[in-house]
C-alpha cells in the first residue's frame, strides 16, 4: 500500500521533511510519497492545504510557528477528517514553559539564521584568501577593502567584519610598491584607508620588532613612519577613498564607523 504525506510549513518545509525522512528510515518496506507545501501563512492557505490532503487521502505533518494557524489547522483537520501531526507546537509549548517567555512566531526565522551563519563562514574564508593583498583579481566581490601601512590593524578588522557577514579584503601600503591595478575598478565608497598617529605606530612597530627579534631599521623609525603615513594619507585623498584614523580605537569602534559610512553612502 502506498501512502501520501504532506509536509506543510510557513517557511520552506525543509525542517519538517528532514524529520519525516528520518522517521521513515525506520520503515524501509513502506511505500511513502512526500509532498512539501511551503509558505502557508494565512487561514485560506491552511484550509486549502487541508482540502488538498482530504482529496488525496494524505497525512499532514506541519511545522507552523503561529499559534493561531496551528489551532486552525487542528480545527480544519477535524472537520474534514484529515489525519495530521503538529511537529512544531509541542516543542514551542515546552520551551515556552521552560523559558517563561513567548516565542516570536516569526516564519522562516531558522532559515534566516542558517543563511546568516553560512554567509559568515563564506566571509571569513574570503577574508583569509584576500589578506595582505592576496587574490587581488577578485576585488570586485569585496564589499569593503582596507588599505594601510603596516600595523594599522588591517587583518584584525577584516576578520571582525567577516564575522559580521561582510566580505572584506585588505591591502598593504608599502613605499615604492605599486598597488594592485584591480583597485582602479573598485567604487571608492568600498575602499577605506586606515591611518594612525606616527607616535602610536612607532610603539606598535617597536614592540613587534622586539618580539620577532628583528632589526627595526626604518620600520620602527619615527621620521620614516611619518613619511609613510603622510604618503599613505595623500594617496587616500587622491583616490577619493574614505580615511579612518584608528589611533586609540577598538576594533569594534573602527568597524562600526566604517559600516556606518558604507551604509550612509549607499542611501
HELIX and SHEET records of a PDB file:
HELIX    1   1 UNK A   14  UNK A   24  1                                  11    
HELIX    2   2 UNK A   43  UNK A   56  1                                  14    
HELIX    3   3 UNK A   67  UNK A   79  1                                  13    
HELIX    4   4 UNK A   89  UNK A   99  1                                  11    
HELIX    5   5 UNK A  109  UNK A  129  1                                  21    
HELIX    6   6 UNK A  131  UNK A  133  5                                   3    
HELIX    7   7 UNK A  136  UNK A  141  5                                   6    
HELIX    8   8 UNK A  154  UNK A  162  1                                   9    
HELIX    9   9 UNK A  181  UNK A  185  5                                   5    
HELIX   10  10 UNK A  188  UNK A  190  5                                   3    
HELIX   11  11 UNK A  198  UNK A  211  1                                  14    
HELIX   12  12 UNK A  222  UNK A  239  1                                  18    
HELIX   13  13 UNK A  251  UNK A  266  1                                  16    
SHEET    1   A 4 UNK A  31  UNK A  37  0                                        
SHEET    2   A 4 UNK A   2  UNK A   8  1                                        
SHEET    3   A 4 UNK A  59  UNK A  62  1                                        
SHEET    4   A 4 UNK A  84  UNK A  86  1                                        
SHEET    1   B 4 UNK A 168  UNK A 172  0                                        
SHEET    2   B 4 UNK A 144  UNK A 148  1                                        
SHEET    3   B 4 UNK A 191  UNK A 195  1                                        
SHEET    4   B 4 UNK A 242  UNK A 245  1                                        
END                                                                             
